[in-house]
Amino acid sequence: MRMRYIGLIVILLCILAGCNKESAEHSSLKPVNPVELKGTLRETFNARMNQNGIYLINTRVKKQYLLLNGSKRIQGESAAYFENVRIEDDKNTANIYFDELYTEDYKDKEPLSVGLYEIITKGTTDTIGIYKNNEQTAIDCVIVIE
């Protein structure tokens, strides 16, 4: 009888451990403060500050990040900044949308010229689409961190 109770407890613990796994119902973007980055992820972020672009960063712990960088300014040209960054699910695709805008007034848009987001996708997502100003665009670089 005692073995039966122990077996029942083990089964219940296995079920509870399996139910604890976080699974998103809808994809989402979680803003990340670059100051809080550590290790290889911080090094990767810092290395990409030299060049504007759209970067997808994959880590060994199966986390994905979107880096939008418009901070590198060319003298005499307008500064790029980002607004309306959002993600929408379409079957097995997570589509990320953002607006890239330009300004001559660098002071007001400084914090928006770099955006770092953790991408949290639902379990059935197998593709990520990127849309800049409502037009599909390509990721400039996919980075894999080991």
C-alpha positions as CSV (number, residue, x, y, z in Angstrom):
1,M,0.0,0.0,0.0
2,R,2.8,2.4,0.8
3,M,4.5,1.8,-2.6
4,R,1.1,2.7,-4.2
5,Y,1.1,6.1,-2.5
6,I,4.7,6.8,-3.4
7,G,4.0,5.9,-7.0
8,L,0.9,8.2,-7.0
9,I,3.0,11.1,-5.6
10,V,5.7,10.6,-8.2
11,I,3.1,10.6,-11.0
12,L,1.5,13.8,-9.6
13,L,4.9,15.5,-9.4
14,C,5.7,14.6,-13.0
15,I,2.3,16.0,-14.2
16,L,2.8,19.2,-12.2
17,A,6.3,19.6,-13.6
18,G,5.1,19.2,-17.1
19,C,2.3,21.7,-16.6
20,N,4.7,24.3,-15.2
21,K,6.3,24.8,-18.6
22,E,5.6,28.3,-19.9
23,S,3.9,28.2,-23.3
24,A,2.7,31.5,-24.9
25,E,-0.8,31.6,-26.3
26,H,0.1,34.6,-28.4
27,S,3.5,35.8,-29.5
28,S,4.8,38.9,-27.8
29,L,7.8,41.3,-27.7
30,K,9.3,42.1,-24.4
31,P,11.5,45.3,-24.3
32,V,15.0,44.6,-22.9
33,N,17.1,47.3,-21.2
34,P,20.6,46.9,-22.8
35,V,22.2,48.0,-19.5
36,E,21.0,44.7,-17.9
37,L,22.7,42.5,-20.6
38,K,25.4,40.2,-19.4
39,G,28.1,38.0,-21.0
40,T,28.1,37.1,-24.6
41,L,24.7,38.7,-25.3
42,R,26.1,42.1,-24.1
43,E,29.3,41.7,-26.2
44,T,27.1,40.9,-29.3
45,F,24.9,43.9,-28.6
46,N,27.9,46.2,-28.2
47,A,29.5,44.8,-31.4
48,R,26.4,45.7,-33.4
49,M,26.3,49.3,-32.3
50,N,28.7,50.2,-35.1
51,Q,26.3,49.5,-37.9
52,N,22.6,50.2,-38.3
53,G,20.3,47.4,-39.2
54,I,17.8,44.7,-38.2
55,Y,19.4,41.8,-36.3
56,L,17.9,38.5,-35.0
57,I,19.9,37.1,-32.1
58,N,19.5,33.4,-31.1
59,T,21.0,32.1,-27.8
60,R,21.8,28.6,-26.7
61,V,19.1,28.7,-24.1
62,K,16.6,29.1,-27.0
63,K,15.8,32.7,-26.5
64,Q,15.5,35.1,-29.5
65,Y,16.0,38.8,-29.6
66,L,15.3,41.5,-32.1
67,L,17.7,44.4,-32.3
68,L,16.7,47.5,-34.3
69,N,19.7,49.8,-34.5
70,G,19.5,53.3,-36.1
71,S,22.0,54.9,-33.8
72,K,24.9,55.2,-36.2
73,R,24.5,58.6,-37.8
74,I,26.1,59.9,-40.9
75,Q,27.0,63.5,-40.8
76,G,24.5,65.6,-42.7
77,E,21.8,62.9,-42.9
78,S,18.7,62.5,-40.8
79,A,18.7,60.2,-37.7
80,A,16.6,57.0,-37.9
81,Y,14.3,56.0,-35.0
82,F,11.7,53.4,-34.5
83,E,8.0,53.5,-33.4
84,N,5.0,51.1,-33.2
85,V,7.1,48.0,-32.7
86,R,4.6,45.1,-32.4
87,I,4.2,41.4,-33.2
88,E,1.2,39.6,-34.7
89,D,0.5,35.9,-35.1
90,D,-0.6,34.5,-38.5
91,K,-0.9,30.7,-38.2
92,N,2.7,29.4,-37.7
93,T,4.3,32.8,-38.5
94,A,5.1,35.6,-36.1
95,N,5.1,38.8,-38.0
96,I,7.0,41.7,-36.5
97,Y,6.1,45.2,-37.6
98,F,7.8,48.5,-36.9
99,D,7.9,52.0,-38.4
100,E,11.3,53.5,-39.2
101,L,11.2,57.2,-39.3
102,Y,13.8,60.0,-39.7
103,T,14.4,63.3,-38.0
104,E,16.7,66.2,-38.0
105,D,16.1,66.8,-34.3
106,Y,18.5,64.3,-32.7
107,K,17.8,65.2,-29.1
108,D,14.2,64.1,-29.0
109,K,14.6,60.7,-30.7
110,E,17.8,59.5,-29.1
111,P,16.2,56.8,-26.9
112,L,14.2,55.4,-29.8
113,S,17.1,54.9,-32.2
114,V,18.0,51.5,-30.7
115,G,15.4,48.9,-29.7
116,L,16.1,45.5,-28.2
117,Y,13.2,43.1,-27.7
118,E,13.0,39.5,-26.5
119,I,10.8,37.6,-28.9
120,I,8.4,35.2,-27.1
121,T,6.6,33.0,-29.6
122,K,3.8,30.5,-29.2
123,G,4.7,26.9,-29.4
124,T,3.5,26.4,-33.1
125,T,5.6,29.3,-34.5
126,D,8.2,28.2,-37.0
127,T,8.7,31.4,-39.0
128,I,9.4,35.1,-38.2
129,G,8.5,37.8,-40.7
130,I,9.8,41.3,-40.6
131,Y,7.8,44.3,-41.8
132,K,9.3,47.8,-41.9
133,N,6.8,50.6,-42.7
134,N,4.3,47.9,-43.5
135,E,6.5,46.4,-46.3
136,Q,8.2,43.0,-45.9
137,T,11.9,43.4,-45.4
138,A,14.9,41.1,-44.7
139,I,16.8,40.7,-41.5
140,D,20.3,42.2,-42.0
141,C,22.0,39.5,-39.9
142,V,21.1,36.4,-37.9
143,I,23.5,35.9,-35.0
144,V,23.8,32.7,-33.1
145,I,25.4,32.9,-29.6
146,E,26.8,29.6,-28.3
